[in-house]
Amino acid sequence: MSVAQTIRQKLIIAFKPSRIEVRDESHLHAGHAGARPEGESHFRILVVSQEFEGLTRVHRHRRVYDALKEEFDGPVHALAMNTLAPGELGDTDETRDAE
Amino acid sequence: MSDNPAFADIKTKIDANPVMLFMKGTPQFPQCGFSAAVVQMLDYLGVDYGTENVLASDELRQNIKDFSNWPTVPQLYVKGEFVGGSDIVREMFENGELRTFFENKGVPVAA
């Protein structure tokens, strides 16, 4: 299973998202500090979940970091994240641009 | 937060700088795109800020993650409060919240 697939699976279990996207953007960071030659180091995620309702941004991101702790201790170097509660969907360019 | 003695040094820096950015590299020579982005946003708003280069010390690089309970760098503190990493700062910058946040915290921003 790829790192992206593992991330997706763990996020689904942790947040039961109504929408989830996981993109491997390692190619954009090739050669940077933390980038691994084999890739799978830089990811971007979008998670829309009821679980985020009423939580601050810091709290939401901490919940994601907790869910992906093993990945951060391992191959994952950076994770750009957009964490939304259902009512917030469509508030950002990110969600509009997402496939 | 535990009794790690290194935490006292981190706390001192946060207390000494109303806006404190832990980053990779320096504002002049950021060594990571995420750190560079936060520097650009702070410069755009014209706030004064202190920085610490976590790449200069393996210990600091680990300690700041433990101190903040946040596994990535950059990390922004304002008046002792942890604001977040580059995603959060960018989101606040883009919707105008960051400027208001600084103003409410009594941090001077450029007109």
N, CA and C atoms of all chains as a GROMACS GRO file, in nm:
protein
  630
    1MET      N    1   0.085  -0.120   0.000
    1MET     CA    2   0.000   0.000   0.000
    1MET      C    3   0.089   0.125   0.000
    2SER      N    4   0.055   0.221  -0.084
    2SER     CA    5   0.134   0.343  -0.088
    2SER      C    6   0.111   0.424   0.038
    3VAL      N    7   0.201   0.518   0.066
    3VAL     CA    8   0.186   0.605   0.183
    3VAL      C    9   0.056   0.684   0.172
    4ALA      N   10   0.026   0.730   0.050
    4ALA     CA   11  -0.098   0.807   0.031
    4ALA      C   12  -0.220   0.722   0.066
    5GLN      N   13  -0.218   0.594   0.027
    5GLN     CA   14  -0.331   0.506   0.058
    5GLN      C   15  -0.343   0.483   0.209
    6THR      N   16  -0.227   0.469   0.275
    6THR     CA   17  -0.228   0.451   0.420
    6THR      C   18  -0.286   0.576   0.488
    7ILE      N   19  -0.243   0.692   0.442
    7ILE     CA   20  -0.293   0.817   0.499
    7ILE      C   21  -0.444   0.824   0.481
    8ARG      N   22  -0.489   0.794   0.362
    8ARG     CA   23  -0.633   0.801   0.334
    8ARG      C   24  -0.710   0.707   0.426
    9GLN      N   25  -0.660   0.585   0.439
    9GLN     CA   26  -0.729   0.486   0.521
    9GLN      C   27  -0.736   0.530   0.668
   10LYS      N   28  -0.625   0.583   0.719
   10LYS     CA   29  -0.623   0.625   0.860
   10LYS      C   30  -0.715   0.744   0.884
   11LEU      N   31  -0.719   0.834   0.787
   11LEU     CA   32  -0.804   0.952   0.802
   11LEU      C   33  -0.952   0.912   0.797
   12ILE      N   34  -0.983   0.815   0.714
   12ILE     CA   35  -1.122   0.768   0.704
   12ILE      C   36  -1.165   0.706   0.836
   13ILE      N   37  -1.076   0.627   0.895
   13ILE     CA   38  -1.108   0.563   1.023
   13ILE      C   39  -1.123   0.668   1.133
   14ALA      N   40  -1.032   0.766   1.134
   14ALA     CA   41  -1.030   0.864   1.243
   14ALA      C   42  -1.143   0.966   1.233
   15PHE      N   43  -1.181   1.004   1.111
   15PHE     CA   44  -1.272   1.119   1.097
   15PHE      C   45  -1.402   1.089   1.023
   16LYS      N   46  -1.417   0.970   0.970
   16LYS     CA   47  -1.538   0.936   0.895
   16LYS      C   48  -1.579   1.053   0.804
   17PRO      N   49  -1.488   1.096   0.719
   17PRO     CA   50  -1.511   1.220   0.643
   17PRO      C   51  -1.621   1.206   0.538
   18SER      N   52  -1.693   1.316   0.515
   18SER     CA   53  -1.790   1.317   0.406
   18SER      C   54  -1.719   1.345   0.275
   19ARG      N   55  -1.595   1.395   0.287
   19ARG     CA   56  -1.514   1.418   0.167
   19ARG      C   57  -1.368   1.408   0.206
   20ILE      N   58  -1.291   1.342   0.125
   20ILE     CA   59  -1.148   1.330   0.154
   20ILE      C   60  -1.068   1.326   0.025
   21GLU      N   61  -0.958   1.400   0.025
   21GLU     CA   62  -0.865   1.395  -0.087
   21GLU      C   63  -0.724   1.389  -0.032
   22VAL      N   64  -0.645   1.302  -0.089
   22VAL     CA   65  -0.504   1.290  -0.049
   22VAL      C   66  -0.421   1.296  -0.176
   23ARG      N   67  -0.333   1.392  -0.180
   23ARG     CA   68  -0.247   1.404  -0.298
   23ARG      C   69  -0.100   1.394  -0.258
   24ASP      N   70  -0.026   1.316  -0.331
   24ASP     CA   71   0.118   1.307  -0.311
   24ASP      C   72   0.182   1.418  -0.395
   25GLU      N   73   0.239   1.516  -0.327
   25GLU     CA   74   0.302   1.628  -0.397
   25GLU      C   75   0.453   1.622  -0.387
   26SER      N   76   0.505   1.504  -0.359
   26SER     CA   77   0.649   1.490  -0.338
   26SER      C   78   0.731   1.540  -0.457
   27HIS      N   79   0.675   1.521  -0.576
   27HIS     CA   80   0.748   1.563  -0.696
   27HIS      C   81   0.774   1.713  -0.698
   28LEU      N   82   0.685   1.789  -0.630
   28LEU     CA   83   0.703   1.935  -0.627
   28LEU      C   84   0.818   1.976  -0.535
   29HIS      N   85   0.860   1.883  -0.451
   29HIS     CA   86   0.961   1.916  -0.350
   29HIS      C   87   1.090   1.836  -0.372
   30ALA      N   88   1.103   1.772  -0.486
   30ALA     CA   89   1.221   1.689  -0.511
   30ALA      C   90   1.348   1.770  -0.490
   31GLY      N   91   1.441   1.713  -0.415
   31GLY     CA   92   1.568   1.781  -0.394
   31GLY      C   93   1.571   1.871  -0.272
   32HIS      N   94   1.454   1.900  -0.212
   32HIS     CA   95   1.451   1.984  -0.092
   32HIS      C   96   1.495   1.903   0.029
   33ALA      N   97   1.526   1.975   0.137
   33ALA     CA   98   1.553   1.908   0.263
   33ALA      C   99   1.429   1.828   0.301
   34GLY      N  100   1.448   1.703   0.338
   34GLY     CA  101   1.334   1.622   0.381
   34GLY      C  102   1.271   1.542   0.269
   35ALA      N  103   1.299   1.581   0.145
   35ALA     CA  104   1.244   1.504   0.033
   35ALA      C  105   1.327   1.376   0.018
   36ARG      N  106   1.259   1.263   0.003
   36ARG     CA  107   1.331   1.138  -0.014
   36ARG      C  108   1.342   1.107  -0.162
   37PRO      N  109   1.452   1.050  -0.203
   37PRO     CA  110   1.468   1.018  -0.346
   37PRO      C  111   1.351   0.933  -0.397
   38GLU      N  112   1.301   0.845  -0.311
   38GLU     CA  113   1.192   0.757  -0.354
   38GLU      C  114   1.055   0.825  -0.346
   39GLY      N  115   1.052   0.952  -0.306
   39GLY     CA  116   0.924   1.023  -0.302
   39GLY      C  117   0.843   0.988  -0.178
   40GLU      N  118   0.711   1.011  -0.185
   40GLU     CA  119   0.620   0.982  -0.075
   40GLU      C  120   0.658   1.055   0.053
   41SER      N  121   0.693   1.181   0.042
   41SER     CA  122   0.735   1.259   0.159
   41SER      C  123   0.646   1.380   0.183
   42HIS      N  124   0.590   1.437   0.077
   42HIS     CA  125   0.509   1.558   0.088
   42HIS      C  126   0.367   1.532   0.039
   43PHE      N  127   0.271   1.563   0.124
   43PHE     CA  128   0.131   1.536   0.090
   43PHE      C  129   0.042   1.657   0.114
   44ARG      N  130  -0.069   1.658   0.042
   44ARG     CA  131  -0.171   1.760   0.064
   44ARG      C  132  -0.303   1.689   0.083
   45ILE      N  133  -0.375   1.728   0.188
   45ILE     CA  134  -0.503   1.660   0.213
   45ILE      C  135  -0.616   1.761   0.229
   46LEU      N  136  -0.733   1.715   0.194
   46LEU     CA  137  -0.856   1.787   0.224
   46LEU      C  138  -0.946   1.688   0.299
   47VAL      N  139  -0.990   1.726   0.416
   47VAL     CA  140  -1.079   1.641   0.493
   47VAL      C  141  -1.199   1.723   0.537
   48VAL      N  142  -1.317   1.679   0.501
   48VAL     CA  143  -1.440   1.742   0.548
   48VAL      C  144  -1.506   1.644   0.643
   49SER      N  145  -1.520   1.684   0.768
   49SER     CA  146  -1.572   1.590   0.867
   49SER      C  147  -1.649   1.662   0.977
   50GLN      N  148  -1.755   1.596   1.018
   50GLN     CA  149  -1.833   1.643   1.132
   50GLN      C  150  -1.747   1.656   1.258
   51GLU      N  151  -1.642   1.573   1.263
   51GLU     CA  152  -1.554   1.569   1.380
   51GLU      C  153  -1.486   1.705   1.405
   52PHE      N  154  -1.476   1.788   1.302
   52PHE     CA  155  -1.406   1.915   1.317
   52PHE      C  156  -1.497   2.027   1.366
   53GLU      N  157  -1.625   1.999   1.369
   53GLU     CA  158  -1.723   2.100   1.411
   53GLU      C  159  -1.685   2.157   1.548
   54GLY      N  160  -1.676   2.289   1.555
   54GLY     CA  161  -1.651   2.353   1.684
   54GLY      C  162  -1.506   2.351   1.730
   55LEU      N  163  -1.417   2.290   1.653
   55LEU     CA  164  -1.276   2.287   1.692
   55LEU      C  165  -1.200   2.402   1.626
   56THR      N  166  -1.099   2.455   1.696
   56THR     CA  167  -1.013   2.556   1.635
   56THR      C  168  -0.927   2.491   1.528
   57ARG      N  169  -0.865   2.574   1.444
   57ARG     CA  170  -0.778   2.520   1.340
   57ARG      C  171  -0.664   2.441   1.403
   58VAL      N  172  -0.605   2.497   1.509
   58VAL     CA  173  -0.492   2.428   1.572
   58VAL      C  174  -0.536   2.291   1.623
   59HIS      N  175  -0.654   2.286   1.684
   59HIS     CA  176  -0.705   2.161   1.738
   59HIS      C  177  -0.731   2.060   1.626
   60ARG      N  178  -0.788   2.106   1.516
   60ARG     CA  179  -0.814   2.018   1.401
   60ARG      C  180  -0.684   1.958   1.347
   61HIS      N  181  -0.585   2.045   1.329
   61HIS     CA  182  -0.459   1.996   1.274
   61HIS      C  183  -0.392   1.899   1.371
   62ARG      N  184  -0.404   1.927   1.501
   62ARG     CA  185  -0.344   1.834   1.599
   62ARG      C  186  -0.411   1.698   1.591
   63ARG      N  187  -0.542   1.697   1.570
   63ARG     CA  188  -0.614   1.569   1.558
   63ARG      C  189  -0.562   1.491   1.436
   64VAL      N  190  -0.536   1.562   1.326
   64VAL     CA  191  -0.483   1.495   1.207
   64VAL      C  192  -0.341   1.444   1.234
   65TYR      N  193  -0.259   1.528   1.296
   65TYR     CA  194  -0.122   1.485   1.328
   65TYR      C  195  -0.125   1.361   1.418
   66ASP      N  196  -0.217   1.360   1.513
   66ASP     CA  197  -0.228   1.244   1.602
   66ASP      C  198  -0.264   1.118   1.523
   67ALA      N  199  -0.357   1.134   1.429
   67ALA     CA  200  -0.403   1.018   1.352
   67ALA      C  201  -0.291   0.965   1.262
   68LEU      N  202  -0.198   1.052   1.224
   68LEU     CA  203  -0.092   1.013   1.130
   68LEU      C  204   0.045   1.012   1.196
   69LYS      N  205   0.046   0.990   1.328
   69LYS     CA  206   0.172   0.998   1.402
   69LYS      C  207   0.279   0.904   1.345
   70GLU      N  208   0.240   0.782   1.315
   70GLU     CA  209   0.338   0.684   1.263
   70GLU      C  210   0.397   0.731   1.131
   71GLU      N  211   0.314   0.794   1.050
   71GLU     CA  212   0.363   0.841   0.920
   71GLU      C  213   0.462   0.955   0.939
   72PHE      N  214   0.435   1.043   1.037
   72PHE     CA  215   0.527   1.154   1.062
   72PHE      C  216   0.657   1.106   1.124
   73ASP      N  217   0.649   0.998   1.202
   73ASP     CA  218   0.772   0.940   1.257
   73ASP      C  219   0.848   0.867   1.148
   74GLY      N  220   0.780   0.838   1.038
   74GLY     CA  221   0.842   0.766   0.927
   74GLY      C  222   0.866   0.852   0.806
   75PRO      N  223   0.804   0.817   0.693
   75PRO     CA  224   0.841   0.879   0.566
   75PRO      C  225   0.789   1.021   0.545
   76VAL      N  226   0.683   1.058   0.616
   76VAL     CA  227   0.617   1.185   0.583
   76VAL      C  228   0.693   1.303   0.641
   77HIS      N  229   0.727   1.396   0.554
   77HIS     CA  230   0.803   1.513   0.595
   77HIS      C  231   0.711   1.635   0.608
   78ALA      N  232   0.614   1.646   0.522
   78ALA     CA  233   0.527   1.763   0.525
   78ALA      C  234   0.386   1.726   0.481
   79LEU      N  235   0.290   1.790   0.545
   79LEU     CA  236   0.151   1.764   0.515
   79LEU      C  237   0.077   1.898   0.512
   80ALA      N  238   0.039   1.941   0.393
   80ALA     CA  239  -0.042   2.062   0.383
   80ALA      C  240  -0.186   2.019   0.401
   81MET      N  241  -0.257   2.084   0.493
   81MET     CA  242  -0.392   2.034   0.517
   81MET      C  243  -0.499   2.140   0.520
   82ASN      N  244  -0.614   2.099   0.471
   82ASN     CA  245  -0.734   2.180   0.475
   82ASN      C  246  -0.838   2.097   0.548
   83THR      N  247  -0.873   2.141   0.668
   83THR     CA  248  -0.964   2.064   0.753
   83THR      C  249  -1.092   2.144   0.772
   84LEU      N  250  -1.203   2.090   0.724
   84LEU     CA  251  -1.328   2.165   0.726
   84LEU      C  252  -1.439   2.086   0.793
   85ALA      N  253  -1.528   2.160   0.858
   85ALA     CA  254  -1.654   2.100   0.902
   85ALA      C  255  -1.750   2.111   0.784
   86PRO      N  256  -1.853   2.026   0.778
   86PRO     CA  257  -1.941   2.021   0.660
   86PRO      C  258  -1.993   2.157   0.616
   87GLY      N  259  -2.034   2.244   0.707
   87GLY     CA  260  -2.090   2.373   0.670
   87GLY      C  261  -1.991   2.466   0.606
   88GLU      N  262  -1.863   2.435   0.620
   88GLU     CA  263  -1.759   2.525   0.571
   88GLU      C  264  -1.716   2.491   0.429
   89LEU      N  265  -1.769   2.384   0.375
   89LEU     CA  266  -1.729   2.341   0.241
   89LEU      C  267  -1.766   2.449   0.139
   90GLY      N  268  -1.672   2.475   0.048
   90GLY     CA  269  -1.699   2.576  -0.054
   90GLY      C  270  -1.651   2.714  -0.014
   91ASP      N  271  -1.596   2.724   0.110
   91ASP     CA  272  -1.546   2.852   0.157
   91ASP      C  273  -1.409   2.886   0.101
   92THR      N  274  -1.345   2.787   0.041
   92THR     CA  275  -1.208   2.812   0.000
   92THR      C  276  -1.187   2.776  -0.146
   93ASP      N  277  -1.087   2.836  -0.207
   93ASP     CA  278  -1.052   2.803  -0.344
   93ASP      C  279  -1.011   2.657  -0.353
   94GLU      N  280  -0.946   2.612  -0.247
   94GLU     CA  281  -0.894   2.476  -0.246
   94GLU      C  282  -1.004   2.375  -0.276
   95THR      N  283  -1.119   2.392  -0.210
   95THR     CA  284  -1.225   2.295  -0.229
   95THR      C  285  -1.288   2.311  -0.367
   96ARG      N  286  -1.291   2.433  -0.417
   96ARG     CA  287  -1.349   2.453  -0.550
   96ARG      C  288  -1.259   2.393  -0.657
   97ASP      N  289  -1.129   2.404  -0.634
   97ASP     CA  290  -1.035   2.356  -0.735
   97ASP      C  291  -1.018   2.205  -0.731
   98ALA      N  292  -1.051   2.149  -0.617
   98ALA     CA  293  -1.024   2.006  -0.600
   98ALA      C  294  -1.106   1.924  -0.698
   99GLU      N  295  -1.050   1.816  -0.743
   99GLU     CA  296  -1.119   1.735  -0.844
   99GLU      C  297  -1.235   1.659  -0.780
  100MET      N  298   0.339   1.976   2.846
  100MET     CA  299   0.470   2.037   2.872
  100MET      C  300   0.539   1.971   2.990
  101SER      N  301   0.660   1.925   2.972
  101SER     CA  302   0.730   1.851   3.078
  101SER      C  303   0.841   1.938   3.137
  102ASP      N  304   0.935   1.872   3.205
  102ASP     CA  305   1.042   1.948   3.272
  102ASP      C  306   1.166   1.957   3.184
  103ASN      N  307   1.154   1.927   3.057
  103ASN     CA  308   1.268   1.939   2.967
  103ASN      C  309   1.330   2.077   2.983
  104PRO      N  310   1.459   2.083   3.026
  104PRO     CA  311   1.520   2.214   3.052
  104PRO      C  312   1.528   2.301   2.928
  105ALA      N  313   1.533   2.238   2.811
  105ALA     CA  314   1.540   2.316   2.686
  105ALA      C  315   1.413   2.397   2.665
  106PHE      N  316   1.303   2.352   2.727
  106PHE     CA  317   1.178   2.425   2.711
  106PHE      C  318   1.188   2.567   2.766
  107ALA      N  319   1.272   2.585   2.869
  107ALA     CA  320   1.288   2.718   2.929
  107ALA      C  321   1.346   2.815   2.827
  108ASP      N  322   1.442   2.768   2.747
  108ASP     CA  323   1.502   2.854   2.644
  108ASP      C  324   1.400   2.893   2.539
  109ILE      N  325   1.320   2.796   2.499
  109ILE     CA  326   1.216   2.824   2.400
  109ILE      C  327   1.117   2.925   2.456
  110LYS      N  328   1.078   2.903   2.580
  110LYS     CA  329   0.982   2.993   2.645
  110LYS      C  330   1.039   3.134   2.653
  111THR      N  331   1.168   3.145   2.683
  111THR     CA  332   1.232   3.276   2.692
  111THR      C  333   1.223   3.350   2.559
  112LYS      N  334   1.247   3.277   2.451
  112LYS     CA  335   1.241   3.341   2.317
  112LYS      C  336   1.099   3.385   2.284
  113ILE      N  337   1.003   3.302   2.320
  113ILE     CA  338   0.863   3.336   2.292
  113ILE      C  339   0.821   3.457   2.374
  114ASP      N  340   0.869   3.462   2.498
  114ASP     CA  341   0.833   3.574   2.586
  114ASP      C  342   0.901   3.704   2.541
  115ALA      N  343   1.022   3.691   2.484
  115ALA     CA  344   1.100   3.810   2.448
  115ALA      C  345   1.052   3.871   2.316
  116ASN      N  346   0.982   3.791   2.234
  116ASN     CA  347   0.939   3.839   2.102
  116ASN      C  348   0.787   3.828   2.088
  117PRO      N  349   0.718   3.943   2.083
  117PRO     CA  350   0.572   3.939   2.069
  117PRO      C  351   0.529   3.854   1.950
  118VAL      N  352   0.609   3.859   1.842
  118VAL     CA  353   0.584   3.771   1.728
  118VAL      C  354   0.711   3.688   1.709
  119MET      N  355   0.698   3.558   1.728
  119MET     CA  356   0.816   3.470   1.724
  119MET      C  357   0.792   3.357   1.626
  120LEU      N  358   0.882   3.343   1.530
  120LEU     CA  359   0.867   3.240   1.428
  120LEU      C  360   0.983   3.140   1.436
  121PHE      N  361   0.949   3.015   1.461
  121PHE     CA  362   1.048   2.908   1.452
  121PHE      C  363   1.042   2.856   1.309
  122MET      N  364   1.154   2.859   1.240
  122MET     CA  365   1.153   2.832   1.097
  122MET      C  366   1.277   2.756   1.054
  123LYS      N  367   1.277   2.713   0.928
  123LYS     CA  368   1.395   2.651   0.870
  123LYS      C  369   1.466   2.756   0.786
  124GLY      N  370   1.589   2.787   0.827
  124GLY     CA  371   1.663   2.892   0.762
  124GLY      C  372   1.638   3.025   0.831
  125THR      N  373   1.667   3.132   0.760
  125THR     CA  374   1.650   3.267   0.813
  125THR      C  375   1.555   3.343   0.721
  126PRO      N  376   1.501   3.457   0.769
  126PRO     CA  377   1.412   3.535   0.680
  126PRO      C  378   1.481   3.570   0.548
  127GLN      N  379   1.612   3.597   0.553
  127GLN     CA  380   1.686   3.630   0.430
  127GLN      C  381   1.706   3.506   0.343
  128PHE      N  382   1.733   3.392   0.409
  128PHE     CA  383   1.758   3.269   0.335
  128PHE      C  384   1.676   3.153   0.393
  129PRO      N  385   1.545   3.156   0.369
  129PRO     CA  386   1.463   3.044   0.416
  129PRO      C  387   1.505   2.916   0.345
  130GLN      N  388   1.501   2.806   0.417
  130GLN     CA  389   1.545   2.680   0.356
  130GLN      C  390   1.430   2.581   0.340
  131CYS      N  391   1.309   2.636   0.332
  131CYS     CA  392   1.192   2.552   0.314
  131CYS      C  393   1.081   2.644   0.264
  132GLY      N  394   1.004   2.595   0.168
  132GLY     CA  395   0.900   2.678   0.108
  132GLY      C  396   0.793   2.721   0.208
  133PHE      N  397   0.763   2.634   0.305
  133PHE     CA  398   0.659   2.667   0.402
  133PHE      C  399   0.706   2.780   0.495
  134SER      N  400   0.834   2.772   0.534
  134SER     CA  401   0.890   2.880   0.617
  134SER      C  402   0.896   3.010   0.538
  135ALA      N  403   0.936   2.999   0.413
  135ALA     CA  404   0.946   3.119   0.328
  135ALA      C  405   0.810   3.187   0.314
  136ALA      N  406   0.705   3.106   0.303
  136ALA     CA  407   0.572   3.162   0.285
  136ALA      C  408   0.529   3.243   0.408
  137VAL      N  409   0.557   3.191   0.526
  137VAL     CA  410   0.518   3.262   0.648
  137VAL      C  411   0.596   3.393   0.661
  138VAL      N  412   0.726   3.387   0.630
  138VAL     CA  413   0.808   3.508   0.632
  138VAL      C  414   0.749   3.614   0.538
  139GLN      N  415   0.708   3.572   0.420
  139GLN     CA  416   0.652   3.667   0.323
  139GLN      C  417   0.525   3.733   0.375
  140MET      N  418   0.442   3.653   0.441
  140MET     CA  419   0.316   3.709   0.491
  140MET      C  420   0.341   3.806   0.606
  141LEU      N  421   0.435   3.772   0.693
  141LEU     CA  422   0.467   3.862   0.804
  141LEU      C  423   0.527   3.992   0.750
  142ASP      N  424   0.614   3.978   0.650
  142ASP     CA  425   0.675   4.097   0.591
  142ASP      C  426   0.570   4.183   0.521
  143TYR      N  427   0.477   4.117   0.456
  143TYR     CA  428   0.370   4.191   0.386
  143TYR      C  429   0.290   4.275   0.485
  144LEU      N  430   0.263   4.219   0.601
  144LEU     CA  431   0.186   4.291   0.702
  144LEU      C  432   0.273   4.390   0.779
  145GLY      N  433   0.403   4.380   0.759
  145GLY     CA  434   0.495   4.476   0.820
  145GLY      C  435   0.509   4.464   0.971
  146VAL      N  436   0.492   4.344   1.023
  146VAL     CA  437   0.510   4.327   1.168
  146VAL      C  438   0.657   4.295   1.198
  147ASP      N  439   0.701   4.337   1.316
  147ASP     CA  440   0.833   4.298   1.363
  147ASP      C  441   0.825   4.158   1.422
  148TYR      N  442   0.923   4.076   1.391
  148TYR     CA  443   0.920   3.941   1.445
  148TYR      C  444   1.060   3.889   1.470
  149GLY      N  445   1.070   3.801   1.567
  149GLY     CA  446   1.195   3.732   1.592
  149GLY      C  447   1.189   3.595   1.527
  150THR      N  448   1.305   3.541   1.493
  150THR     CA  449   1.307   3.407   1.434
  150THR      C  450   1.415   3.323   1.499
  151GLU      N  451   1.396   3.195   1.488
  151GLU     CA  452   1.497   3.099   1.533
  151GLU      C  453   1.506   2.994   1.423
  152ASN      N  454   1.628   2.965   1.381
  152ASN     CA  455   1.650   2.866   1.276
  152ASN      C  456   1.665   2.728   1.337
  153VAL      N  457   1.564   2.643   1.318
  153VAL     CA  458   1.569   2.511   1.382
  153VAL      C  459   1.671   2.419   1.315
  154LEU      N  460   1.715   2.454   1.196
  154LEU     CA  461   1.815   2.371   1.128
  154LEU      C  462   1.954   2.391   1.189
  155ALA      N  463   1.967   2.497   1.271
  155ALA     CA  464   2.097   2.523   1.333
  155ALA      C  465   2.123   2.429   1.450
  156SER      N  466   2.019   2.360   1.496
  156SER     CA  467   2.036   2.273   1.613
  156SER      C  468   1.938   2.157   1.606
  157ASP      N  469   1.993   2.035   1.603
  157ASP     CA  470   1.907   1.917   1.601
  157ASP      C  471   1.821   1.911   1.726
  158GLU      N  472   1.878   1.958   1.838
  158GLU     CA  473   1.804   1.956   1.964
  158GLU      C  474   1.682   2.048   1.956
  159LEU      N  475   1.707   2.171   1.911
  159LEU     CA  476   1.596   2.266   1.901
  159LEU      C  477   1.490   2.213   1.805
  160ARG      N  478   1.536   2.155   1.697
  160ARG     CA  479   1.444   2.104   1.595
  160ARG      C  480   1.347   2.003   1.657
  161GLN      N  481   1.397   1.918   1.745
  161GLN     CA  482   1.311   1.821   1.812
  161GLN      C  483   1.234   1.887   1.926
  162ASN      N  484   1.304   1.971   2.003
  162ASN     CA  485   1.241   2.029   2.123
  162ASN      C  486   1.122   2.118   2.090
  163ILE      N  487   1.132   2.192   1.979
  163ILE     CA  488   1.021   2.282   1.947
  163ILE      C  489   0.896   2.202   1.911
  164LYS      N  490   0.919   2.084   1.852
  164LYS     CA  491   0.804   1.999   1.819
  164LYS      C  492   0.738   1.945   1.945
  165ASP      N  493   0.821   1.907   2.041
  165ASP     CA  494   0.768   1.856   2.168
  165ASP      C  495   0.702   1.968   2.248
  166PHE      N  496   0.769   2.084   2.249
  166PHE     CA  497   0.719   2.198   2.326
  166PHE      C  498   0.578   2.237   2.281
  167SER      N  499   0.561   2.243   2.149
  167SER     CA  500   0.433   2.289   2.094
  167SER      C  501   0.334   2.175   2.073
  168ASN      N  502   0.381   2.051   2.089
  168ASN     CA  503   0.298   1.936   2.052
  168ASN      C  504   0.249   1.953   1.909
  169TRP      N  505   0.345   1.975   1.821
  169TRP     CA  506   0.318   2.006   1.679
  169TRP      C  507   0.437   1.954   1.599
  170PRO      N  508   0.413   1.858   1.508
  170PRO     CA  509   0.528   1.786   1.452
  170PRO      C  510   0.598   1.853   1.334
  171THR      N  511   0.555   1.972   1.296
  171THR     CA  512   0.616   2.035   1.180
  171THR      C  513   0.662   2.177   1.210
  172VAL      N  514   0.749   2.227   1.125
  172VAL     CA  515   0.802   2.363   1.130
  172VAL      C  516   0.772   2.423   0.994
  173PRO      N  517   0.734   2.549   0.981
  173PRO     CA  518   0.738   2.658   1.079
  173PRO      C  519   0.629   2.654   1.186
  174GLN      N  520   0.655   2.728   1.292
  174GLN     CA  521   0.558   2.745   1.399
  174GLN      C  522   0.558   2.892   1.440
  175LEU      N  523   0.440   2.950   1.445
  175LEU     CA  524   0.428   3.092   1.478
  175LEU      C  525   0.364   3.112   1.616
  176TYR      N  526   0.430   3.193   1.696
  176TYR     CA  527   0.375   3.233   1.827
  176TYR      C  528   0.352   3.384   1.828
  177VAL      N  529   0.238   3.425   1.881
  177VAL     CA  530   0.209   3.567   1.896
  177VAL      C  531   0.168   3.593   2.040
  178LYS      N  532   0.243   3.680   2.105
  178LYS     CA  533   0.220   3.713   2.246
  178LYS      C  534   0.205   3.586   2.330
  179GLY      N  535   0.293   3.491   2.302
  179GLY     CA  536   0.294   3.369   2.381
  179GLY      C  537   0.195   3.263   2.339
  180GLU      N  538   0.107   3.299   2.246
  180GLU     CA  539   0.004   3.204   2.203
  180GLU      C  540   0.047   3.133   2.074
  181PHE      N  541   0.034   3.002   2.072
  181PHE     CA  542   0.065   2.926   1.951
  181PHE      C  543  -0.045   2.950   1.847
  182VAL      N  544  -0.005   3.004   1.732
  182VAL     CA  545  -0.102   3.035   1.627
  182VAL      C  546  -0.117   2.919   1.531
  183GLY      N  547  -0.005   2.854   1.495
  183GLY     CA  548  -0.012   2.739   1.407
  183GLY      C  549   0.104   2.733   1.311
  184GLY      N  550   0.089   2.647   1.211
  184GLY     CA  551   0.190   2.631   1.107
  184GLY      C  552   0.152   2.707   0.982
  185SER      N  553   0.217   2.675   0.872
  185SER     CA  554   0.201   2.758   0.753
  185SER      C  555   0.060   2.752   0.694
  186ASP      N  556  -0.006   2.637   0.702
  186ASP     CA  557  -0.143   2.629   0.649
  186ASP      C  558  -0.237   2.724   0.723
  187ILE      N  559  -0.226   2.723   0.855
  187ILE     CA  560  -0.315   2.806   0.936
  187ILE      C  561  -0.284   2.954   0.915
  188VAL      N  562  -0.156   2.987   0.912
  188VAL     CA  563  -0.117   3.127   0.892
  188VAL      C  564  -0.165   3.175   0.755
  189ARG      N  565  -0.150   3.089   0.655
  189ARG     CA  566  -0.193   3.128   0.520
  189ARG      C  567  -0.345   3.148   0.515
  190GLU      N  568  -0.417   3.057   0.577
  190GLU     CA  569  -0.563   3.069   0.577
  190GLU      C  570  -0.605   3.200   0.643
  191MET      N  571  -0.542   3.231   0.756
  191MET     CA  572  -0.575   3.356   0.828
  191MET      C  573  -0.534   3.478   0.747
  192PHE      N  574  -0.422   3.467   0.675
  192PHE     CA  575  -0.375   3.578   0.593
  192PHE      C  576  -0.473   3.603   0.478
  193GLU      N  577  -0.514   3.496   0.414
  193GLU     CA  578  -0.597   3.510   0.294
  193GLU      C  579  -0.736   3.563   0.324
  194ASN      N  580  -0.790   3.533   0.441
  194ASN     CA  581  -0.924   3.585   0.469
  194ASN      C  582  -0.920   3.713   0.555
  195GLY      N  583  -0.800   3.769   0.571
  195GLY     CA  584  -0.787   3.896   0.641
  195GLY      C  585  -0.782   3.886   0.792
  196GLU      N  586  -0.796   3.763   0.840
  196GLU     CA  587  -0.802   3.740   0.984
  196GLU      C  588  -0.669   3.769   1.054
  197LEU      N  589  -0.560   3.747   0.982
  197LEU     CA  590  -0.428   3.760   1.045
  197LEU      C  591  -0.401   3.904   1.087
  198ARG      N  592  -0.435   3.998   0.998
  198ARG     CA  593  -0.416   4.139   1.031
  198ARG      C  594  -0.497   4.176   1.155
  199THR      N  595  -0.623   4.136   1.156
  199THR     CA  596  -0.711   4.164   1.270
  199THR      C  597  -0.655   4.100   1.398
  200PHE      N  598  -0.606   3.979   1.382
  200PHE     CA  599  -0.550   3.907   1.496
  200PHE      C  600  -0.433   3.985   1.557
  201PHE      N  601  -0.342   4.033   1.471
  201PHE     CA  602  -0.229   4.112   1.520
  201PHE      C  603  -0.279   4.239   1.588
  202GLU      N  604  -0.373   4.306   1.526
  202GLU     CA  605  -0.426   4.431   1.583
  202GLU      C  606  -0.488   4.406   1.720
  203ASN      N  607  -0.566   4.299   1.729
  203ASN     CA  608  -0.630   4.267   1.856
  203ASN      C  609  -0.529   4.231   1.964
  204LYS      N  610  -0.415   4.177   1.920
  204LYS     CA  611  -0.310   4.139   2.015
  204LYS      C  612  -0.219   4.258   2.048
  205GLY      N  613  -0.246   4.373   1.984
  205GLY     CA  614  -0.164   4.491   2.010
  205GLY      C  615  -0.030   4.488   1.939
  206VAL      N  616  -0.020   4.410   1.831
  206VAL     CA  617   0.103   4.405   1.752
  206VAL      C  618   0.088   4.503   1.635
  207PRO      N  619   0.178   4.602   1.626
  207PRO     CA  620   0.166   4.701   1.518
  207PRO      C  621   0.181   4.637   1.380
  208VAL      N  622   0.090   4.670   1.289
  208VAL     CA  623   0.100   4.627   1.150
  208VAL      C  624   0.109   4.750   1.061
  209ALA      N  625   0.169   4.731   0.943
  209ALA     CA  626   0.180   4.842   0.847
  209ALA      C  627   0.040   4.881   0.800
  210ALA      N  628   0.022   5.008   0.769
  210ALA     CA  629  -0.110   5.058   0.728
  210ALA      C  630  -0.155   4.993   0.599
   0.00000   0.00000   0.00000
